[in-house]
Every structure is written in C-alpha cells, then in structure tokens.
Amino acid sequence: MGWADENSIIPITCLPNEVFIGSANLLSEYLGCEMSISNTKRFTVLALLAAIAITLNILETTMIPPLMGVFRIGLANIMALVALRMLGVKEMLIVNAMRVLIGNLLTGTIFGSVFWISLSGVVLSSLILILMDLLKSSLMFTSVMSSIGHSLGQVLVVTFFYMQPAFIVVLPYFLLLSIPTGLLTGFVATIAIQRVKPLRKQD
C-alpha cells in the first residue's frame, strides 16, 4: 500500500495482527507511539531482571553457605540467561554488570578480592554466553557452559592474579560441580522464559 501525499488516506495498511486506516501522518505517529511503548517495556523488563539478579546475588552471598566452603551455585546466572533469550546480548551484559557492581557495593565488598574474583567469573561466563548465542545452542547447554566458564574464571584469577598456585587443585571439583548447578539454573531459566513474551529484536 502507499499514498500520493502525506495527507491522503491510506485505504488499508496491514500491521502485525492489526488493520490501520488513516493518513500518512497519523500512521507515522502511531508507529512512533508503538516503538516508544516497546522501548519502555524493554527498559522496564531489563530493570526488573537486573534487580532480581542483584537480589539473588546478595541472598546467595549472605544466606546460602557455599559448597566446599568456596563454591556457590550462581543463582543470579538465571537472570542472565533470561535476559539473553528474552532481550538480547547487550541486555544480558548490563544485567551481569549490574549484579556484580551493585551487589558488591551493597555487601561492602566493592573493589575487594571478592569483587575481582566475582567479576572475573562473570566476564568469562558472559563471553561464553555470547558465543553460545551465536552458535544457537540450547539453553541447557548454554547454562552449563556458562557455569563452567564462571568457575574457570574465578579459579584462574585466584591462582595467577592472587598468586595462589595451590588453589588450582580445586579446578576439577569446580568444573564437576558446575555441571549440575548449570543444569539447575538452566532448568529454572527455561521455565521462566516459557512464561514470558520475548522482547528480543531480530538480529
């Protein structure tokens, strides 16, 4: 469909699941309003996912004892997976950055050793999430690989940056524990994603 000028009436313009009748100016205003609503919804969902990720990070840090004294499940990874599939890569990176920065700020560990160890794990797991997204991997496999990357990043930083070579001996145990925890977070993320409408823009 088209029009002779901006004031002419469009007989029928088909939009997704809708039929629009009006002038070119009115159509432009309508599309602009739709885009504004969509962007607002994406921002709201992003803020909600980041808030949940921060909350889960703080709860796990302060209330759930780590396995083997050092290994944590990584419940906040659930929100990273949901953000990746629901919104996209950029939003996933924002959620991960917010959960590390604000989570450590609220717990009083910002820029301490806990912060850098946590950041290293999140950075490597985020890179793996991007790779898995490019490869169109399943959510469960993506979650497991992300969990493994998170553990690997943390162990490498403690071993080499903090000069604790003996810590490398826990790497096999961390990698083994990453598989069931990755399956757990992937399962929860799958359930969550099935209950929401994807807002991700087509690549």
N, C-alpha and C positions, 0 to 999 in steps of 0.2 A: 504494500500500500504506500501511497505518497500523497503529496498535496502541491497545489500550484503556488501558494504563498503561505506565510505564517498565519494568516487569518482565515484561511479556508478550512472547511470542516472535513475531518477525516471520516469517511463513512464507517469503516470498521478497522480498527487496529488491534490485532491479537497480541496479548501479553500472556505470560505463563498463567494458564488456568483462568484468564480473565478476558473480557472484551471491552475495549475502550472506544468511546465515541466522543469526539471533540476536536478542538483546533490544535494546531501545532504548538502554540504557546502553552496551552493547557496540558498537552501531553508532556512537554518538557518539564513543567512544574511538577506533574505527577511523578515522573521518573526521578526527579531530583529529591522529592519527598521520600520515595521508596528507598533510594540509596542512603539517605540520611537515617532513616529508621533502621536499615540493615546495619550500617556502621555503628549506630548507637547500641544495637543489640549485641554485636560482636564485642564492643568495648565492655559492655556490662558483663557478658559471659566471661571474658578474659579476666576482669577484675575479680569475679566470683571464684574462678578456678585458682587464681593466684592467692586469694585469701584462704581458700581451703588448703592449698599446698603449704602455706606458711603455718596454718594451724596444725596440720598433721605433722609437720616437721618439728614444731615446738612440743607437741604432745609426745611424740616418739622420743625426743631428746630428754625430756624431763620426767616422763612417767613410765616408759616401757624399758625394762632392763635389756641391754644389748646381749646378743648371743656371744658366748665365749669371752664376754667382757668387753668386746670391741665391735662386734658385727651387728649392724642394725638392718631391719627389714627393708626400709626405704619406702614407707607408705606414701610419701609425697610424690614418688615416681608415678603413682596412679594418675595424678592431676596432669603430669607432663604428657603421659600417653593420651589422656582425654583431650588435652589442648592440641596435640599434634594431629589427631584424627578429626577433631571437631572444627578446629580453626586453622591450623597450619603450622609450618616450621617456625616462622617468626614469633608467633604467639607462644609456642612451646618454649622457645628460648627466653622469652620475657617471664613466663611462669617460673622457669628454673632459676633465672637470675634473681627474681623477687624472693623466692623461697630461701635462697642462700643468704642474700644481703639482709633482708628484713628479719628472717628467722634468727640469724646470729646476732643481729642488733638487739632484738628483744630478749634474747637469752644472755646477753652480756659477753658474748664470745667473738664479737666482730674484730677481725684482723688478728685474732689469736691463732694458735696452732689448729684448733678445731675448725676455725673458719677456712683456713687454707686447705686443710685435708678434705673438708666437705666440698669446697669449690673445685678441687682437682677431680673429685669423683663426678661431680655434676657436669663439668666441662667435657670429660671423656664420654660420659653416657649421652650427653646431648649430641656430640659428634656422631656417635653410633646411631642415635635416633634419626638423625638427618640421613645417614647412609641407608638405614633400613627403609626409610620413607622413599628414597629414590629407587630402591630395589623393589618397592611394593611388597615388602614382606608381611606375613601375617602378624596380627597384634601380639599374639602369644610369643612368637619367636622374637619379635622386636623387643618385647618386655624382658625376656631372658637375656638377650644380648646387651641391652641397656644396663641391666643389673650387673652383669659380668664386667662391663666397662666401668661402672661406678666403683666396684670393688677393686678392680685393677688400678684405676687412677689413684685411689686412696693409698693402696699399699706401695705403689711406686713413689709417691711423694714422701711418705714416711721413711721409706728405705733410702732414698737418694737425697732428697732435699733436707731432711732432718738427720741424715747420717746415722740411720739405724739399720744396718745391713741384716741384723739378726731377724728383723721383722718380716723379711722376705719368706721365711719358712711358713708363715700363715697363709701365703697366697693360695696354695692348693685348697685349703679348707674354705677360704673366702670364695673361691671360684665354684666349689661344690655347693656351698650354701646359697650362692647367687641363683642357682637353677630353680630350686623350689620357691624362693622368695620372688624371683622373676615371674614364675608361673602364677603365684598368688596375686601379685599386683596386676599382671596381665588379665587374669580372670575377672578381678573386680572392675578394671577399666573397661573390659568388654561389656559387662553388664551395664555399666554407666552409659557407655556410648549407645547401646541399643535403646536406651530410654530417652535420648535427646535427639533433636533435629540438627544435622550437620550444618555448620555455617561457613565451612571452608570454601574459599574461592577456587574455581577450577584453575589448575596450572596450565 
